[in-house]
Amino acid sequence: MRTYGHKPTATANETNVSLAVAVFCALLTIPACGEAQVLRGSATHAEDDRPLDQARVMALLRDGRSVGSTVTDQQGRFQFRINAGGQPFAISITRIGMAPTLSDEITLGVTDTLDVNFRVVETGILTDTVRVQATPSLNEQRLTEAGRRGWRVFPPAEVEKLRERSNSFEDLLRSTGFPGFVVPSRRDECIRSTRYNRCLTIVLDGVPLAGSYPNINPRDVYFFALLGKTEAAVQFGDRTPWGAIVIYTRAKGDR
């Protein structure tokens, strides 16, 4: 009579042993613990071999991807692990004020260590010179506009020369020697246009003034202009029926 028996079943201890052997065999196919591709070395100034600290050292694949990086210490030394996967790579070293440096292409074995030293050239930092022009002051804009309108302008440079020897605004007007207006000897009389023999309106900082001209310190005048009847009417309407003397006083920043 044939007897059928059961096939022996592996015990738990036997299973654990088999698993351990499998893991061990798998480990034989990769580098042992602690083994890797290692880059180490130093970076110095090419001029005098001073240590180049705080420089970025990188391992770069052909497509530009980094496979490891570090920063040099105070002695210019560095050491770091990379994982290039057997692909060729180059080592770059960069720092502000230094010329970027790139090594030749390198291929390392899985567990190789490479010693490499860099001598880096210092380079000047180039900057573009930009001329910045301040926004024209309001008085400068007024002066430009007066010239554009064709007014008879007494510009700041001329006024500056005249005002230093003038004790009053009347003196300033007389000092110009301009024949287009008549300055009276009495302050209660108006400044007249020589063409119409009528009173010119004083316009101070854009505001037409009624009556006789005010007591203006000549040292406060930036520039002034003489407007004929038509020019004044266009600019100020019926408030300046016979022409005007337009005065702009100095503001902060004006000479």
TABEL-V784160 format. One record per pair of residues at least 12 apart in sequence whose ideal C-beta (glycine too) atoms are under 7 Angstrom apart, sorted by the first residue. I is the first residue (numbers start at 1). J is the second residue. Records with the same first field share a line. If there is no record, write none. Layout:
I=J ; J
//
This chain:
31=110 ; 111
35=111
36=81 ; 111
37=81 ; 82 ; 83 ; 84 ; 108 ; 110 ; 112
38=79 ; 81 ; 113
39=59 ; 80 ; 82 ; 91 ; 114 ; 116
40=78 ; 79 ; 113 ; 115
41=78 ; 115 ; 116 ; 117
42=76 ; 77 ; 117
43=55 ; 72 ; 76 ; 93 ; 118 ; 120
44=76 ; 119
45=120 ; 122
46=119 ; 120 ; 121
47=122
51=74 ; 75 ; 76
52=72 ; 76 ; 95 ; 120
53=72 ; 73 ; 74 ; 76
54=71 ; 72 ; 95
55=71 ; 72 ; 93 ; 94 ; 95
56=69 ; 71 ; 93 ; 94 ; 95
57=69 ; 70 ; 72 ; 78 ; 91 ; 93
58=92
59=82 ; 84 ; 89 ; 91
60=89 ; 90 ; 92
61=84 ; 87 ; 89
62=88
67=82 ; 83 ; 84 ; 89
68=80 ; 81 ; 82 ; 83
84=108
88=105 ; 106 ; 107
89=106
90=102 ; 103 ; 104 ; 105 ; 106
91=103 ; 106 ; 116
93=118 ; 120
97=122 ; 123 ; 125
98=120 ; 121 ; 122 ; 123
99=120 ; 121 ; 123
101=118 ; 120
103=116
137=251 ; 253 ; 254
138=251
139=222 ; 248 ; 251 ; 254
142=248
143=155 ; 223
146=225
151=225 ; 227 ; 231
152=180 ; 225 ; 226
153=223 ; 225
154=176 ; 223 ; 224 ; 225
155=223
156=222 ; 223 ; 255
159=221 ; 223
160=255
162=175 ; 176
163=218 ; 219 ; 221
166=218
168=218
169=213 ; 216 ; 218
170=183
171=218
172=218 ; 221
173=191
179=194
180=194 ; 226
181=193 ; 194 ; 200 ; 226 ; 245
182=194
187=212
188=212
190=212
191=213 ; 245
193=242 ; 243
196=229 ; 242
198=242
199=242
200=242 ; 243 ; 244 ; 245
201=239 ; 240 ; 244
202=214 ; 245 ; 247
203=236 ; 240 ; 244 ; 245 ; 246 ; 247
204=247
205=248 ; 249
208=236 ; 239 ; 240
216=247
220=249 ; 250
221=247 ; 249
222=248 ; 249 ; 250 ; 254
223=248
224=245 ; 246 ; 247
225=246
226=245
227=243 ; 244 ; 246
228=243
229=242 ; 243
232=244
//
